[in-house]
Amino acid sequence: MLLVSLTPHIMVVSVLFSAFYTTFYLSSGFLIPKPQIPKWWIWSYSLTPASWTMEGLLTSQYGDIDREIQVLLEKITKADFLEEYFGFHFDRLPSVAVFLTVFPLVFGFSLCIFV
């Protein structure tokens, strides 16, 4: 909604949406996990709310489980798998909650200011 309020015409919004959502989904961690994202592109991962949502959901559900699973012929705990493959740490769960609370508030207030 903020992007729509900032643009003057519907055609401009459609072009910006395609560029925005492509970047949004490529850097959200669904296709490329955080440790595999290039270091010069990690800022986009940090600004994407979907990456924080995925980190919060997976970490809150599996981040403290020490049961072993088998991943590619290797036994590893679920918590260690989340840390190694996705880069999710259980101790960052409070900061994830803060970001997921502040992010919509900032965009909501920005929408109110620009409209």
GROMACS elastic network, one bead per residue, 0.5 to 0.9 nm:
[ bonds ]
;  ai    aj funct       b0    kb
    1     4     6  0.50645   500
    1     5     6  0.62017   500
    1     6     6  0.87049   500
    1   107     6  0.88418   500
    1   108     6  0.88513   500
    1   111     6  0.71630   500
    2     5     6  0.51136   500
    2     6     6  0.62810   500
    2     7     6  0.89037   500
    2   107     6  0.69260   500
    2   108     6  0.79119   500
    2   110     6  0.71667   500
    2   111     6  0.51196   500
    2   112     6  0.88052   500
    2   114     6  0.78799   500
    2   115     6  0.86088   500
    3     6     6  0.51850   500
    3     7     6  0.64545   500
    3    13     6  0.70601   500
    3    16     6  0.80957   500
    3    17     6  0.81163   500
    3   111     6  0.86947   500
    4     7     6  0.55139   500
    4     8     6  0.80643   500
    4     9     6  0.84747   500
    4    10     6  0.79322   500
    4    12     6  0.89297   500
    4    13     6  0.60247   500
    5     8     6  0.77401   500
    5   111     6  0.71298   500
    5   114     6  0.67424   500
    5   115     6  0.61357   500
    6    13     6  0.88207   500
    6   111     6  0.87041   500
    6   114     6  0.69182   500
    6   115     6  0.80544   500
    7    10     6  0.77068   500
    7    12     6  0.65309   500
    7    13     6  0.62419   500
    8    11     6  0.88345   500
    8    12     6  0.72667   500
    8    13     6  0.81544   500
    9    12     6  0.54608   500
    9    13     6  0.66115   500
   10    13     6  0.50987   500
   10    14     6  0.63244   500
   10    15     6  0.88460   500
   11    14     6  0.51677   500
   11    15     6  0.64088   500
   11    16     6  0.86882   500
   12    15     6  0.52816   500
   12    16     6  0.61828   500
   12    17     6  0.85268   500
   13    16     6  0.50823   500
   13    17     6  0.58886   500
   13    18     6  0.86044   500
   14    17     6  0.50976   500
   14    18     6  0.63630   500
   14    19     6  0.88792   500
   15    18     6  0.54154   500
   15    19     6  0.66019   500
   15    20     6  0.86664   500
   16    19     6  0.52309   500
   16    20     6  0.58914   500
   16    21     6  0.84735   500
   17    21     6  0.58534   500
   17    22     6  0.82874   500
   18    21     6  0.54265   500
   18    22     6  0.61065   500
   18    23     6  0.86667   500
   19    22     6  0.53176   500
   19    23     6  0.63264   500
   19    24     6  0.84501   500
   20    23     6  0.53726   500
   20    24     6  0.58834   500
   20    25     6  0.86801   500
   21    25     6  0.59925   500
   21    26     6  0.83359   500
   22    25     6  0.55121   500
   22    26     6  0.61351   500
   22    27     6  0.86108   500
   23    26     6  0.52225   500
   23    27     6  0.60942   500
   23    28     6  0.83462   500
   23    44     6  0.80264   500
   24    27     6  0.56078   500
   24    28     6  0.59889   500
   24    44     6  0.78332   500
   24    45     6  0.82279   500
   24    48     6  0.63805   500
   24    49     6  0.88711   500
   24    50     6  0.81920   500
   25    28     6  0.51126   500
   25    29     6  0.76181   500
   25    30     6  0.71513   500
   25    31     6  0.76930   500
   25    48     6  0.85338   500
   25    50     6  0.81732   500
   26    29     6  0.71084   500
   26    30     6  0.74137   500
   26    31     6  0.63255   500
   26    32     6  0.70745   500
   26    45     6  0.87831   500
   27    30     6  0.77830   500
   27    31     6  0.78130   500
   27    32     6  0.70941   500
   27    33     6  0.85810   500
   27    34     6  0.83264   500
   27    37     6  0.76684   500
   27    41     6  0.80143   500
   27    42     6  0.78597   500
   27    44     6  0.61284   500
   27    45     6  0.50149   500
   27    46     6  0.87226   500
   27    48     6  0.72751   500
   27    51     6  0.78227   500
   28    31     6  0.75820   500
   28    32     6  0.77669   500
   28    33     6  0.82375   500
   28    34     6  0.83746   500
   28    44     6  0.80383   500
   28    45     6  0.55969   500
   28    46     6  0.84886   500
   28    47     6  0.88762   500
   28    48     6  0.58930   500
   28    49     6  0.76841   500
   28    50     6  0.56501   500
   28    52     6  0.82301   500
   28    54     6  0.84772   500
   29    32     6  0.50588   500
   29    34     6  0.58875   500
   29    37     6  0.84340   500
   29    45     6  0.72577   500
   29    50     6  0.80051   500
   29    51     6  0.56696   500
   29    54     6  0.79486   500
   29    86     6  0.78969   500
   30    33     6  0.66594   500
   30    50     6  0.87444   500
   30    51     6  0.78218   500
   30    54     6  0.83799   500
   32    35     6  0.83269   500
   32    36     6  0.62864   500
   32    37     6  0.63764   500
   32    86     6  0.89079   500
   33    36     6  0.55560   500
   33    37     6  0.65982   500
   33    85     6  0.68634   500
   33    86     6  0.51467   500
   33    87     6  0.75941   500
   34    37     6  0.53280   500
   34    38     6  0.86539   500
   34    42     6  0.76739   500
   34    45     6  0.74837   500
   34    51     6  0.88174   500
   34    85     6  0.80018   500
   34    86     6  0.56353   500
   34    87     6  0.59215   500
   34    88     6  0.84901   500
   35    38     6  0.80270   500
   35    39     6  0.88024   500
   35    84     6  0.79137   500
   35    85     6  0.69949   500
   35    86     6  0.64497   500
   35    87     6  0.59666   500
   36    39     6  0.86507   500
   36    85     6  0.86933   500
   36    86     6  0.86574   500
   37    40     6  0.84142   500
   37    41     6  0.66185   500
   37    42     6  0.62994   500
   37    45     6  0.83293   500
   38    41     6  0.53907   500
   38    42     6  0.64327   500
   39    42     6  0.53032   500
   39    43     6  0.82145   500
   40    43     6  0.73058   500
   41    44     6  0.58827   500
   41    45     6  0.73103   500
   42    45     6  0.50875   500
   42    46     6  0.64437   500
   42    47     6  0.89062   500
   43    46     6  0.51005   500
   43    47     6  0.64408   500
   43    48     6  0.88713   500
   44    47     6  0.51895   500
   44    48     6  0.62777   500
   45    48     6  0.53325   500
   45    49     6  0.84443   500
   45    50     6  0.88408   500
   45    51     6  0.64987   500
   45    52     6  0.85841   500
   46    49     6  0.79156   500
   46    51     6  0.73891   500
   46    52     6  0.76627   500
   47    50     6  0.89709   500
   47    51     6  0.82598   500
   47    52     6  0.85311   500
   48    51     6  0.56232   500
   48    52     6  0.69517   500
   48    53     6  0.89887   500
   49    52     6  0.51395   500
   49    53     6  0.61073   500
   49    54     6  0.86054   500
   49    99     6  0.82005   500
   49   100     6  0.69929   500
   49   103     6  0.74999   500
   50    54     6  0.60627   500
   50    55     6  0.84714   500
   51    54     6  0.51516   500
   51    55     6  0.61058   500
   51    56     6  0.85275   500
   52    55     6  0.50038   500
   52    56     6  0.60033   500
   52    57     6  0.85428   500
   52    96     6  0.60568   500
   52    97     6  0.85255   500
   52    99     6  0.75806   500
   52   100     6  0.69965   500
   53    56     6  0.50709   500
   53    57     6  0.60913   500
   53    58     6  0.85422   500
   53    96     6  0.77479   500
   53    97     6  0.88163   500
   53   100     6  0.71821   500
   54    57     6  0.52152   500
   54    58     6  0.60325   500
   54    59     6  0.81933   500
   55    58     6  0.54410   500
   55    59     6  0.57151   500
   55    60     6  0.81589   500
   55    86     6  0.83682   500
   55    87     6  0.87358   500
   55    88     6  0.60352   500
   55    89     6  0.84078   500
   55    93     6  0.81636   500
   55    96     6  0.75213   500
   56    59     6  0.53152   500
   56    60     6  0.58260   500
   56    61     6  0.84058   500
   56    88     6  0.85714   500
   56    90     6  0.88689   500
   56    92     6  0.88223   500
   56    93     6  0.62884   500
   56    94     6  0.89990   500
   56    96     6  0.60469   500
   56    97     6  0.72681   500
   56   100     6  0.88854   500
   57    60     6  0.54208   500
   57    61     6  0.62351   500
   57    62     6  0.84871   500
   58    61     6  0.53050   500
   58    62     6  0.57583   500
   58    63     6  0.68751   500
   58    82     6  0.79803   500
   58    88     6  0.81693   500
   59    62     6  0.53218   500
   59    64     6  0.76163   500
   59    79     6  0.80329   500
   59    82     6  0.75072   500
   59    88     6  0.65270   500
   59    89     6  0.69161   500
   59    90     6  0.56803   500
   59    92     6  0.88589   500
   59    93     6  0.71326   500
   60    63     6  0.58458   500
   60    64     6  0.77242   500
   60    90     6  0.72604   500
   60    93     6  0.71885   500
   61    64     6  0.77176   500
   61    65     6  0.82799   500
   62    65     6  0.54991   500
   62    66     6  0.87628   500
   62    78     6  0.63759   500
   62    79     6  0.62793   500
   62    82     6  0.79409   500
   62    90     6  0.87835   500
   63    66     6  0.84771   500
   63    78     6  0.69460   500
   63    80     6  0.81117   500
   63    82     6  0.68837   500
   63    83     6  0.83675   500
   63    88     6  0.78967   500
   63    89     6  0.70264   500
   63    90     6  0.52000   500
   63    91     6  0.88895   500
   64    78     6  0.79030   500
   64    79     6  0.57446   500
   64    90     6  0.67511   500
   65    68     6  0.86535   500
   65    77     6  0.72687   500
   65    78     6  0.59450   500
   65    79     6  0.57751   500
   66    76     6  0.87395   500
   66    77     6  0.51451   500
   66    78     6  0.60754   500
   66    79     6  0.62456   500
   66    80     6  0.81788   500
   67    76     6  0.81430   500
   67    77     6  0.52852   500
   67    78     6  0.62493   500
   67    79     6  0.83696   500
   68    75     6  0.60535   500
   68    76     6  0.51774   500
   68    78     6  0.62940   500
   69    74     6  0.81635   500
   69    75     6  0.55745   500
   69    76     6  0.55595   500
   69    77     6  0.58511   500
   69    78     6  0.65096   500
   69    81     6  0.87527   500
   70    73     6  0.60166   500
   70    74     6  0.53902   500
   70    76     6  0.63353   500
   70    77     6  0.84574   500
   71    74     6  0.52160   500
   71    75     6  0.62747   500
   71    76     6  0.70920   500
   71    81     6  0.85092   500
   72    75     6  0.83022   500
   76    79     6  0.83753   500
   76    80     6  0.64877   500
   76    81     6  0.64137   500
   77    80     6  0.52347   500
   77    81     6  0.61628   500
   77    82     6  0.87256   500
   78    81     6  0.50556   500
   78    82     6  0.62989   500
   78    83     6  0.87255   500
   79    82     6  0.52321   500
   79    83     6  0.63803   500
   79    84     6  0.87683   500
   79    88     6  0.86361   500
   79    89     6  0.80897   500
   79    90     6  0.79337   500
   80    83     6  0.50140   500
   80    84     6  0.60204   500
   80    85     6  0.83399   500
   80    89     6  0.88812   500
   81    84     6  0.51860   500
   81    85     6  0.56836   500
   81    86     6  0.75530   500
   81    87     6  0.86924   500
   81    88     6  0.89546   500
   82    85     6  0.55890   500
   82    86     6  0.52367   500
   82    87     6  0.62255   500
   82    88     6  0.54787   500
   82    89     6  0.73336   500
   83    86     6  0.58182   500
   83    89     6  0.56553   500
   83    90     6  0.84460   500
   84    87     6  0.55813   500
   84    88     6  0.78491   500
   85    88     6  0.81875   500
   86    89     6  0.89707   500
   88    91     6  0.89683   500
   88    92     6  0.78930   500
   88    93     6  0.89945   500
   89    92     6  0.56435   500
   89    93     6  0.74339   500
   90    93     6  0.56525   500
   90    94     6  0.89661   500
   91    94     6  0.73829   500
   91    95     6  0.86723   500
   92    95     6  0.54505   500
   92    96     6  0.63897   500
   92    97     6  0.89138   500
   93    96     6  0.50342   500
   93    97     6  0.63494   500
   93    98     6  0.87889   500
   94    97     6  0.50878   500
   94    98     6  0.63115   500
   94    99     6  0.87448   500
   95    99     6  0.61669   500
   95   100     6  0.85539   500
   96    99     6  0.51764   500
   96   100     6  0.61250   500
   96   101     6  0.85790   500
   97   100     6  0.51621   500
   97   101     6  0.61974   500
   97   102     6  0.86381   500
   98   101     6  0.51399   500
   98   102     6  0.60408   500
   98   103     6  0.84343   500
   99   102     6  0.51035   500
   99   103     6  0.57437   500
   99   104     6  0.88396   500
  100   103     6  0.55549   500
  100   104     6  0.71434   500
  101   104     6  0.63890   500
  101   105     6  0.68487   500
  102   105     6  0.51476   500
  102   106     6  0.61155   500
  102   107     6  0.86929   500
  103   106     6  0.53329   500
  103   107     6  0.63764   500
  103   108     6  0.85511   500
  104   107     6  0.51302   500
  104   108     6  0.58117   500
  104   109     6  0.84514   500
  105   108     6  0.50001   500
  105   109     6  0.60587   500
  105   110     6  0.83911   500
  106   109     6  0.52731   500
  106   110     6  0.60324   500
  106   111     6  0.85324   500
  107   111     6  0.60242   500
  107   112     6  0.86057   500
  108   111     6  0.50696   500
  108   112     6  0.63593   500
  108   113     6  0.87761   500
  109   112     6  0.50173   500
  109   113     6  0.62646   500
  109   114     6  0.87714   500
  110   113     6  0.50541   500
  110   114     6  0.61936   500
  110   115     6  0.85545   500
  111   114     6  0.53259   500
  111   115     6  0.60478   500
  112   115     6  0.55228   500
